[in-house]
Amino acid sequence: MAQKSDSSTRKSGPRRALRRLALWPLRMAGYAVIAAVLWVASYTVIDPPGGYFMASEWVRLGGIQRQWRDMEAISPDLARAVMAAEDAGFCDHWGLDTAAIRKALEAKGKRLRGASTISQQVAKNVFLWHGRSWLRKGLEAGFTVVIETLWTKRRILEVYLNTAEMGTGIFGAEAAARHYYERSAAELTLAQSARLAAILPDPRNRDPRRGTDFMLRRSQAIVTGAETLEAEGRDRCIE
């Protein structure tokens, strides 16, 4: 009987080791999710220092322009202009615009503007890297859900307005306002705000001070959109 018991013990040992080995990826995935949630949660009270892309630009250029400003120190016109330009349904969705994603998939590789919400762009700018891959898009979706769960809409837009690229080496509303208009983000007019929003999502090749036909048409459309958001109360989530 003792020999049989010893034999069973020897056999069960490798089985337990295999079970532990099989569970290891699940444990690591669980730890990663917990770490990500805590990371996102910390930025409800701490202003994000930047992100991978911002850091890489700092290294590449030898420095960047950026000054964090709370929402109270940013023109409401700029907040609405950015919403009108990038994500008019910002106050109504839960982070992922499923209709836009479906259209992007149906585009069969063609670039479709509007597939990424402001919340998704915050996830990319603050927690991930820039680039196109299914891995990054999957992580982006995961971070977006956590961001929408833990942050207010006002906080999401505040972080976006402080981390979005608005020119080569220029990040955030304050740095952009001072670089292009020599004034603070709080002093921007609706017309100036619309022009800044019009350079998105291609800030390296667009300048809000240029009076090109595209900039004029685009900025006027953004002005109309921003006024509509305010008139219809669709900016309520950032008040």
TALIN-V854621 format. One record per backbone hydrogen bond with DSSP energy under -0.5 kcal/mol. NH is the residue of the N-H (numbers start at 1). CO is the residue of the C=O. If there is no record, write none. Layout:
nh=NH co=CO
nh=NH co=CO
This chain:
nh=5 co=1
nh=6 co=2
nh=7 co=3
nh=8 co=4
nh=9 co=5
nh=10 co=6
nh=11 co=7
nh=12 co=8
nh=13 co=9
nh=14 co=10
nh=15 co=11
nh=16 co=12
nh=17 co=13
nh=18 co=14
nh=19 co=15
nh=20 co=16
nh=21 co=17
nh=22 co=18
nh=23 co=19
nh=24 co=20
nh=25 co=21
nh=27 co=23
nh=28 co=24
nh=29 co=25
nh=30 co=26
nh=31 co=27
nh=32 co=28
nh=33 co=29
nh=34 co=30
nh=35 co=31
nh=36 co=32
nh=37 co=33
nh=38 co=34
nh=39 co=35
nh=40 co=36
nh=41 co=37
nh=42 co=38
nh=43 co=39
nh=43 co=40
nh=44 co=41
nh=45 co=42
nh=46 co=42
nh=52 co=128
nh=53 co=128
nh=55 co=51
nh=56 co=52
nh=57 co=53
nh=58 co=54
nh=59 co=55
nh=60 co=56
nh=61 co=57
nh=62 co=58
nh=63 co=58
nh=65 co=169
nh=66 co=64
nh=73 co=70
nh=74 co=71
nh=75 co=185
nh=78 co=75
nh=79 co=75
nh=80 co=76
nh=81 co=77
nh=82 co=78
nh=83 co=79
nh=84 co=80
nh=85 co=81
nh=86 co=82
nh=87 co=82
nh=87 co=83
nh=90 co=87
nh=92 co=89
nh=93 co=89
nh=97 co=95
nh=98 co=96
nh=101 co=97
nh=102 co=98
nh=103 co=99
nh=104 co=100
nh=105 co=101
nh=106 co=102
nh=107 co=103
nh=108 co=105
nh=109 co=104
nh=110 co=107
nh=113 co=111
nh=115 co=112
nh=117 co=115
nh=121 co=117
nh=122 co=118
nh=123 co=119
nh=124 co=120
nh=125 co=121
nh=126 co=122
nh=127 co=123
nh=128 co=123
nh=128 co=124
nh=133 co=131
nh=137 co=133
nh=138 co=134
nh=139 co=135
nh=140 co=136
nh=141 co=137
nh=142 co=138
nh=143 co=139
nh=144 co=140
nh=145 co=141
nh=146 co=142
nh=147 co=143
nh=148 co=144
nh=149 co=145
nh=150 co=146
nh=151 co=147
nh=154 co=237
nh=156 co=152
nh=157 co=153
nh=158 co=154
nh=159 co=155
nh=160 co=156
nh=161 co=157
nh=162 co=158
nh=162 co=159
nh=163 co=159
nh=163 co=160
nh=164 co=160
nh=166 co=170
nh=170 co=167
nh=171 co=65
nh=171 co=169
nh=172 co=164
nh=173 co=161
nh=176 co=172
nh=177 co=173
nh=178 co=174
nh=179 co=175
nh=180 co=176
nh=181 co=177
nh=182 co=178
nh=183 co=177
nh=187 co=184
nh=188 co=185
nh=193 co=189
nh=194 co=190
nh=195 co=191
nh=196 co=192
nh=197 co=193
nh=198 co=194
nh=199 co=195
nh=199 co=196
nh=200 co=197
nh=202 co=199
nh=205 co=202
nh=206 co=202
nh=210 co=207
nh=216 co=212
nh=217 co=213
nh=218 co=214
nh=219 co=215
nh=220 co=216
nh=221 co=217
nh=222 co=218
nh=223 co=219
nh=224 co=220
nh=225 co=221
nh=226 co=222
nh=227 co=223
nh=228 co=224
nh=229 co=225
nh=230 co=226
nh=231 co=227
nh=232 co=228
nh=233 co=230
nh=234 co=229
nh=235 co=229
nh=236 co=233
nh=238 co=235
nh=239 co=236
